[in-house]
Amino acid sequence: MDSTGTGAHSTYDYVIVGAGVAAASAAKAIREHDADGTLAILGREPDGPYYRPDLSKTLWLDGEAQLDNGWLLDGEAGTGSQDGADVRTGASVTAIDTSAKTLTLADTSTVGYEYLLLATGSQPRELDLPASDRIIHFRTVEDYRHLRAQAKPGSRAVVVGGGYIGAEISSALAQNDVSVTMLMRGATVQGHMFPARLAETVTQTYRDRGVTVVGESAAYGASERDDHLIVADASGETHTAEVVVVGVGVTPNDQVARAAGITVDDGIIVDRRLATNAPDVWAAGDVARYEDALLGDRRVEHVDSAEHMGAVAGRNMAVARTRKGDPESYTYTPIFWSDLFDYGYEAVGDLDSSLETVEDFTDDGSAGVVYYLDTGRVRGVLLWNVWDSTDKAKQIIEQSTAEPLDAAELKGRISLG
């Protein structure tokens, strides 16, 4: 059997299913430790690995940013050989046979593997809206291209969702002279993450910057006209837009793994070395559920996690094949960040506004830290316009795990200036 990826049946030393950030990170780690093993990356999207945060951040906010600068593998973007890997886009894996070590693709061809990484990521939750080129469940490079074509200066957009992606896209579009209406289930922007006072301040900022914020509502219907859409919200009000962007969360792409008998529970279960219960199969990125060294059982949907998990999984796969070195445990606790108009934040852990929160802000409210506690244990830290402090936040989380902290002890622990 060949390993070129051009035949109906091929086999590789390493196969990575998924072509996102975790896949690219794993491929680079494999190549650092094994220059000779054959490697394939199979991605169902039409594009290869891309730095996904740029799609809702930099590409909209930095006038110098170019789409072509975000590809994560060296070589021609899209298909072909990149970083010593055979990258196949538009290749959807429909079945895994862990005994025969083969993958079946949607075109009925098969691919064999010796070592397999499942980096299948997640997929957007879809609303019951009509199929239309003007309705985009935002996630991929192709979605970005499509939205760019629709969201011209002076156009109108309805963004459904006030969470992480909905808030970022609304901010980005408004800063590109698009008239934005946000339809949210909650009353405030990112109210499930931020304490009430901060969420209300952020929501008012969106309104001050021209965004029409419709809280405690959602899109429940849409109809297409010749050059626009009419979107109805839960109250029966209608909104006119050239494009609708849906950002209401994601679900892990773990269905094929489940069907193969790999242990799944809202994500693929992995051990400390990111191995699944199937022989010679690892998982990393959005799809992987793991035991965080500081926070316990988690599944994280952020790029920092994908980068670090992919690197550890790739190295462990190479160690298994080459028998050089020892496998590595994944002990990293990831961070995440966002920019919302003039606000910026970094965060660690679980930002859940239903937890007890301790707020430590400057007198003018321009910068601050929010601690999220559960029975004295810090589960998350929000750094609001506070920078270079994620390591300190992790130290506080670790300390509170060993010995619960009183809320009064937290203020002043992280410098605000």
PyMOL commands that set and color helices and strands:
alter all, ss='L'
color gray80, all
select helices_A, chain A and resi 21-33+52-55+58-61+67-70+141-150+164-174+196-208+255-259+285-287+303-322+390-402+407-409
alter helices_A, ss='H'
color red, helices_A
select strands_A, chain A and resi 9-17+39-42+80-82+85-88+93-97+102-105+110-118+122-124+135-137+156-160+179-183+212-214+219-224+229-233+238-241+243-246+250-252+268-269+281-283+288-292+296-298+335-340+343-349+356-361+368-374+377-384
alter strands_A, ss='S'
color yellow, strands_A
deselect
rebuild
show_as cartoon
